[in-house]
Amino acid sequence: MKKSRYPDYDVMSEQEAWDRHSRSIVSSRLESVHGYKSLTLMEAEMLRAICSSLAGDNRTDIIQFVLGHIDRSLDAQTGESERKPSVPKAGDLLRSGMKRLNQWSVSEYKHPFIDLTETEQLTIITALSEGKLPLSGDLDFPQKAFFNRLLSWTVESYYSHPTVWSEIGYGGPAYPRGYVRANIGQLDPWEAKPDT
C-alpha cells in the first residue's frame, strides 16, 4: 500500500450518501476485470509496465483497472474531436506505438520492453515523452501524441479508482449530499482528515 496522509480513511464508507447510480459506478471500479475486448495479452502486459511506470504504482488491482479502462476506451470507438489530423486514431496510434517501442527495445537492449528493468523502462518512457526515441527510423511517428494518449488514459483511470481516492482524501461523488464547507482549510464532517 502506498503511504497516505489519510491512512484511516475509506471513501467507500461514505457510499450510503451517494445516489444509487453513483454508488453502482464507483463500486464497479473495485470489481476484478478479466479478459479484454480490444487488447491482446501482449499489448496488455506491455501497457501494464508502461502504466505502472506512469502512475508510479504497480499494485495489480489498480493497474488492472487502468488496463480495463484503456480496453473499454478502444472498444467504444468514440469520436476524437481533439485529435490533430496528422495523428492516427487512438487504437492505431496505440498499436503502432507499442509495436515500434517493442522493436526498438529489442534492437537496443536485446529484450522485449516487458523484460527490461523498471529503470530501463522508465528511461525509454522519458525519452518517448520528449519525442527523442528513434522508433523504427520513422521520424514522422507522433511520439509525443502516443505518450500523451497513454498518460491521459492512465491518469484519468488511476485517479478514478476508490482506493486512490481514499489515499488522497477525496470524498467521492458530491451528489446528492454536496460539499458545504468550501473555504480553504475547512472540511465537512464526513471528509478525510489528514494524519498529522
C-alpha positions, 0 to 999 in steps of 0.5 A, a space after each residue: 500500500 502506498 503511504 497516505 496522509 489519510 491512512 484511516 480513511 475509506 471513501 467507500 464508507 461514505 457510499 450510503 450518501 451517494 445516489 444509487 447510480 453513483 454508488 453502482 459506478 464507483 463500486 464497479 471500479 473495485 470489481 476484478 476485470 478479466 479478459 479484454 475486448 480490444 487488447 491482446 495479452 501482449 499489448 496488455 502486459 506491455 501497457 501494464 509496465 508502461 502504466 505502472 511506470 506512469 502512475 508510479 504504482 504497480 499494485 495489480 488491482 489498480 493497474 488492472 483497472 487502468 488496463 480495463 479502462 484503456 480496453 473499454 476506451 478502444 472498444 467504444 470507438 468514440 469520436 476524437 474531436 481533439 485529435 490533430 489530423 496528422 495523428 492516427 486514431 487512438 487504437 492505431 496510434 496505440 498499436 503502432 506505438 507499442 509495436 515500434 517501442 517493442 522493436 526498438 527495445 529489442 534492437 537496443 537492449 536485446 529484450 522485449 520492453 516487458 523484460 527490461 528493468 523498471 529503470 530501463 523502462 522508465 528511461 525509454 518512457 522519458 525519452 518517448 515523452 520528449 519525442 527523442 526515441 528513434 522508433 523504427 527510423 520513422 521520424 514522422 511517428 507522433 511520439 509525443 501524441 502516443 505518450 500523451 494518449 497513454 498518460 491521459 488514459 492512465 491518469 484519468 483511470 488511476 485517479 478514478 479508482 476508490 482506493 486512490 481516492 481514499 489515499 488522497 482524501 477525496 470524498 467521492 461523488 458530491 451528489 446528492 449530499 454536496 460539499 458545504 464547507 468550501 473555504 480553504 482549510 475547512 472540511 465537512 464532517 464526513 471528509 478525510 482528515 489528514 494524519 498529522 
